[in-house]
Amino acid sequence: MNLKNVLFSKKNKFTTSKKTMKSKEQLHSELWSFFEYFLGFVSEGVHLECFSLIDQEKSLPGKGEAYLYEKITRAIVFESAEEIKAFAREYVKTEKLNQVESTSKPFRDSLKEVLFLEIRNNLNAKLLDHMIDQVKQDEKGENVLIMVSLYYSLFKNSYLSGYVLHPFYFKVFIPFLNIYQKKFPDNSTVWQNILKKKLLNTLKNNQEETYNLKAFFEDKSVKKIIAILFAGILTIMNEEKDLTKSFFFVTNNLKEFHLKTFKIYIANGYYTATNKPKRFSHKNKTNGISNQFKKVRAVPTAHISGIINSLVDRTFNDSLDTIIKYYQSGKNGKFKKYLIKNYDRSFQDMNKNIWKEIRKLVKSQMQVCYRSKYLLRLVIHYVFEKFGAEREFWTKYIPNVERIIQYIYKQENEQFIKVNEGLNQIIDKYKESKLFQGTDWEGFYKDPAAKKIAAQIIQTIVDKGSSKQDKKIPAIWFTNILIKGIDDTVLLQFFIRGLNNV
């Protein structure tokens, strides 16, 4: 088995195409964020991807997107309305209306709780279905091995200083995984089938709302398999030091920091899987992302339940009063049918308004995730907003600008962290609320220190992103990392003009 051929061969499916590699990195990173959500954050919020999955569904002809959401809780709302109706009828019949206010409170509280649970569980079920599809589509089961590796190498060690999921992890882990599979093909096939079957069973069982994915990751056979894999990777790296360094420094243009970090992750993963206390820590703190929940991208539970509580409180008493009047009108001789129509409509409107507010919340939460990327936002302002370009035209460039920034700093991880820490200190002067809804963004953009950072990064992008032969034409790397369909020359021109806007 020739290690050099596996690591450096152009035929290696993991190293032939940068665009293919990038898409694989994104796929694995996204899938891990789902696992991380169910492992540690499902009680704290609802993953934003849950809402995206609903948006991707096809609504009935003539129905808007709102229908896809409202139908989730329509049955619950209808059932609750009927229960309250029966409750009101009994109290009017027995003439115990003086007790209605105190005895109706459990109905109101129950409606709040049931609505929230129905929303959260339904959305989580959609995400679990999506995860099952992703696992099934991976015929070889490599994704499962990667997810297990992340659980033991990163998730279980996240309390250590500097522990974040660096994008380079996939770039180097997958080839080493490929080497191990070539060295022990029979073992790898058996392992992957075992892990895939166990994981699918766990995901399907979790549709019963237990969300206990640790049952899979902490399984003895799973721990044994990943421990052997980690040990194998460490052995390969120690026995083939020169080739490993060449693979990191030459082939992937990484630094000593990345090599040491990767070895720490794999070593700590091995010790964690084998229940040994020894752990390695980074000498330099690299915790630029201290809050893992930011990476998970979730809508906080408190915000969703707050919307439900507010709208139920606003609807409940008036609706109860309406239905009581309806039954009283029948007792007095003739039912006033408009009252029952008003009663039914009030609950329909409540359901509609709950989802209207939640969807507004989701939209603002997505903006929060974007706004927390201060360096990206700063660059976007001076490259596009300040230039006066139409928003509908330039928003498609945002993901590409983020890729370019990541490329520029990929060999300067510590510098990237310092820049972001500096912006975090600057933004504190302009924040006015936790959700940044009142942030003085104009003040932040005009801040001399922020402008200096913006000028430096834009100048660097222009210098490195321009062809040496013609400064108006993009360099090859600039073109290669852009998403398909993006005009590289136009984007470079935006950066060049952006220097004049700072």
N, C-alpha and C positions, 0 to 999 in steps of 0.2 A: 504494500500500500504506500504510494508516494504522496506524502503530505503536501509537497510543493505543487503537484498537479491539481490536487483538490482545492487548495487555497487560491491558486493563481490562474487556473485554467480558464480560458475564454468560454469553454463549454459549460462551465459551472453556472447553473441557472440562477444562482444567487448573486453572481458578480458580473454578468454579461451586460446588463442594461441598467443604467442609473435610474431611469424612469420606472422600470419594473421594480427595482430595489426600493425606491421611494414609496411606491404604492403598497409594497409589502410592509414597510415600516409603519405606514399609516394604518393599515389594516390591523396589524398586531397591537399597535398602541391603542387604537379605538376599542378593540376587543378586550384588552386588559382593563381599560377604564370601566367597562361594563362589569367585569369581575370585581374590580376594586369597589365599585358602587355597591354591589350585593354583599361583599365581604365586610365592608365597614361603614357605609354611609346611607344605606337604604332607609334607616329610621330618621335621617336628618333632612331628607329632601327627595325630590323626584328628578331623575336624570333627564336632561334636556332632550336627549335622543328619543325618549319615549314619545314626546310630542311630535318630533320629526317623523317618526314611524306612522303616526296617525295621519299626518299631512300627506304622506305618500299613498294612503289608501284612496280608492275611488269612491266618491260619494254618489248617491243616486241621481239620475237625471233631474235637473231642476232644483236640486238641493245644493246648498253652499257647503263650504268647509265646516261651518259651525255645526252642521248636522252630524258630522262624524264624531264630534265631541259630545253634543247634547244627548245622543242616543245612548252613551255610556251610562248616564245616570237617570235616563227617562223612566225606566221601570221602577227604580228606587223611589223617585219622586212621586210617581203615580200610586205606588203601594202605600207610601206614607200619607198621601192625601186621603186615600180611602180609609186608613186607620183613624186619622183625625176626624174624618167625616162620621164614622161610627161612634167615636168618642163623644162628639158634639150631639149627635142624635140621642144617645143614651142620657146625657145630662139634661137636655131639653125635656125629654120624656119623663124623667124622674124629678124634674124641677130642682135640681141641685146646682144651679148656675152660680151660686155664691162660692162654690168649691172649685170652679173651672180653672181659675188663675193658678192656684197652687198645684192642682193635679195634672195640669197640662204641661208643666215644665219637663217631665221625663220624656214626653213626646218630642219636644223641641230639641232637647239634648241628644236624644237618640237619633233624630234626623241628621243633626250635625255630624255625629260620629259615623253613621252608616254612609253618608255621602262622601266623607273624606276617605274612608276605607275602600269604598267602591272605586273612587277615582284612582287612589294610589295602587290598589291591587290590579285594577284593569290595565293601567299604564305599565306597571312592572311585568305583567303577564305578556304584554306585547314585546317588551324588551327581551324577556326570557325566550320567547318564540324566535326572535331575531337571532339570539345567541345560538340557539339550537340549530337554526339554518346554517349559520356560519361554521359551526363545528361539523355538521353533516357534509358540507361542501368540501371540507378539507379531507380528501380521501385517504391520505397517508397518515393523518393524525399529528402532523408536525406542530400545528397551532396549539394543540393540547399540551405537548411537551414544553413549548415556549411559555404558555400560561403558568404551568407548574413551576418552571424555572423562575418566573417573575415573583411568584408567591413566596418562594423560599429565599431567593437572593435579594429581593427588595422589600416586599410587603411585610414580611416577618421581621425585617431589620430596619424598618422605617424610623425607629426611634434613634438610630445612630446619626451623628452629625454628617451632613452632606449627602444624605440619601434621597435622591430623586431619580426618576427614570430618564436617563439621557438617551436621545435618539440613536446614538452610535451603538447602543446595546444590541439592537437587532442586526445592525450591519455586520457586527463581528460574531455574535452568538450563533446566528443561522449557519454561516460557513463551518464553524466548529461543530455544530450539531450535525451538519452534513458529513463532516469527516468521520465522526463517531458512527454514523449510520453506515458508512461505507466499510468501516473497519469491522463492525459487528452487525451485519445486515439482518441476520436471523433474530437477534435480540431486539433490535430496534423495531422490527415489524410486529413482534409479539407485544412489546411494551406499548406501542402506539395503539394497537387494537384494544388492549386492556384499558388503557387510560381513556380512550375515546368512548368506549362502552360505559365505563364507570361515570364519566362526566355527563353523558347524555341521560343516563338514568337519574343522576342527581338533579340536573336541570329540569327534567320532566316532573320529578317529585316536588321540586320547588314551586311548581305551579299551584301547589296546595297552600301557598302563601307562607311557607316556613322560612324561605330564603337562607337556608343554612348551607352555604356552599363549602364551609369548612369541613363538612362531612366527607367531601371528595378529597380536598387538598391534604387533610390530616390522616387519610387512610394509610395503613401501614405499608401496603404494596406500592402506593404512590410515592411515599417518602423513600422507600428503598430504591425504586427506579431512578428517581431524580438524584439521589445521593451518588449512585453509581455513575450517572451521566456527568455530574459535576466533577467527580474524581477523575473520570476519563479526560475531560477537557483540561483540567489542571495538569494531568500527566503529559498530555500532548504539548501544552505550552511550556512545560519545564524541560521536556526532552528535545524540543525543537525551538530553542530560544531565538536563534538567528532568523529562522523562517517566520516565527511569530512576530518578531519586531519588524521584519520587512513587510509583513502583511498589514500591520498597523500603520507604520510610518510611511511606507512607499505606496502600497496599493490603495489604502484608504485615506492617506494624507492626515492621519491622526497624530496625537502627541503622546509624550510619556505619561501625561496625566490620564489619558484615556486607557492606556495599557494597564497602569496601576489600578485605576478604578474598576476596570473589568475583572482583574484578578481578585480584587477585594470582594466584588459581588459574588463571583463564583465560589471563592473560599468560604465566605460567610454563608452562602447558600448550602454548601456541603455540611458545614458544622451545624446549621439550623436543622437540616433534614435528618441528621444523625443524632440530634439532641445533645450536642456538645456545647459547652458554654463559651468557648473561645470565639471572639469576634474581632475583626479588624476595623479601624476607623480611618477616615481621611484626616491627614494632618492639617490640611487647609479646609476651612469651612466652605462648602459649596452649596449651601442651602438657599439658593436664590428663590426657590419655590418652597416656602415653609409650610403652607397650608395645602395638604393633599386634596381637600374638598374643592379647592379652586380648580384643580385639574379634572376632577370628576364632572364638573359643569352641571350642577343640579339647582333646581328651584327649591328654596328652603321650605320645609314642612310648615313652619309658622306662618309663612306668607299665604300658602294655599288654604290652610285651616282658618286663617284670619278672614279671607274672602268668604268662605262658606259660613262661618259664624255670623258675620255681619249681615249677609243677605238672608239667612234663615231668621235671624232676629227681626230684621226689617219686614219680613213677609208673614211670619208665623201669627203674631197677635191679630193683625188685620184680617188674615184669612180665617182664623178661628172665629173672630167676631162675625164675619160674613156668613159662615156656615151655620152658626147659631141662629142668626137672624132668619136664615132660610128655613130652618126647621120650626122656628117660632111662627113664621108666616103660615106654614102648613097647619100648625096647631090651631091657628086663629081662623082657619077656613080655606085658604088658598095659597099654594106655594108660589113664591115669587121666583120664577125660573131664571130671571136675569142674575139673581144672587148666586145660584149654583154655577152659572156660566162664569161669573166674576171670580168665584172661588177656584174653579179649575184653571182659569187663565192665570191667576196669581201664581200658582205653582209652576205652570209652564214658563211664565216670565222669569220666575226665580231661577229655574234650571238654566234658561238661556243666559241670564245675567251672570250667573256663577261662572259659566264657561267664557263669557265675554271678558270678564275681569281676569280670569286665569290666563287666557290667551294674551291679554295685554301684559300681564305679569311675565309670562314666558318671553315675550318680545323684549321687554325691558331687561330681563335677566340675561338674554343673549347679548344685549348691548353692554351690560356690566362686564361680561366675560371679555368683550372686545376692549372696553374702556380701561380695564385693568392692565392691558398691555400698553403701558405708557410710551415706550420707545416706538412701537409700531404706530400708535395714534399720533405721536409727535411728527414722525416722518410723513404720514398720510396727510397731515394738515398742511405742511409746507410744500409737499410735492403736488397735491391735488386741490385741496380746499382753498388754499391761499391763491392758487392760480386762477380760480374761478371756473374750473371745469364743471360740467353738469354731473351731478351725483350719480344719476342713472348710468352714465358712461364709465366713470372711473371705479365704482364699487367692485367691479369684476377683477380689478387689479390687486385688491387688498391681500388675498391669499398669496399672490406672487411676490408682493413686497415683503411679506413675512418670511417667505422662503429665502429671499435674497439677503435679508438681515441675518437669518440663521447661518447662511453660507459664509457671509462676511466674518462672523464671529465664531465659526465652528472650530477654529484652532486657537481661539482666545477666550476660553470658557470663563476664566477668572476675570478678565476685562469686561466681558459681557455682564457678569454678576455685579461688578462695581458700577457700571453704567446704570443698570436697573435700580440698584440700591440708591444711587444718586437721585434718580427720577422719583423714587418713592419718597425721599425726603423733601424734594421740591413740591410734589403734589400735595403734601400734607398742609401746606399753606393755603391751598385753594379748595380743599374739600369742605363741604358743608353738610353732607349726610352720608350714611353708611352705603347707600346705594348709588352714590355719586350723582344723584339727580339734581343736586344744587351746586355741583362743582363749577368753579369759575374757570372754565377751560380756556377762555381767551387770555386770562391772566397767566395761566400755566404756559400757554404757547409763547407769550411775550416775555416770560421770565428770562433774564439774561443767561442764567446757567442752563436753562432748558434749550434756549436758542443755540447756545454754544455746542451742546451735545448734538442737536439736530444738524447743525452745519457740518460737524465732524463726520457723522455717519453718512450723510448724503454725499459729501465730498469723497469719502472712501468708496462708496458705491459707484460713483461716476468714474473715479480713477481706475478701480479694479474691473468695472463692468464695461469699459470701453475697449474696443479693439486697438492694438498698438499701431496698426496700419492706418486706421481711420477712426478718430475719436467719436464720430457720429454713429458708428456702427457698433453693435453690442459684441462683447467678447464671447467666445464659444461657451464658457461655463454659464454665462448669463442667460443665453438662449436655451441651454440644455435643461436648466432647472425650472423653467416656466411651464405652467399648465398648458396643455394642448389647446390651440385656438387663440392664444394671447399674442398680440403683435409686439415682439421684443424691441423693435426699433422705436416704436411709439412710446413704450414704457421707459426706455433709456432717455428719450428726449424729455419726458416728464421730470426725471431726476435731474437732468442738466439744467432745465428751467427752474427746478426747485431750489437750486443754489442761490438764485437771485431773489427768492422769496424770503429767505431766512434773515 
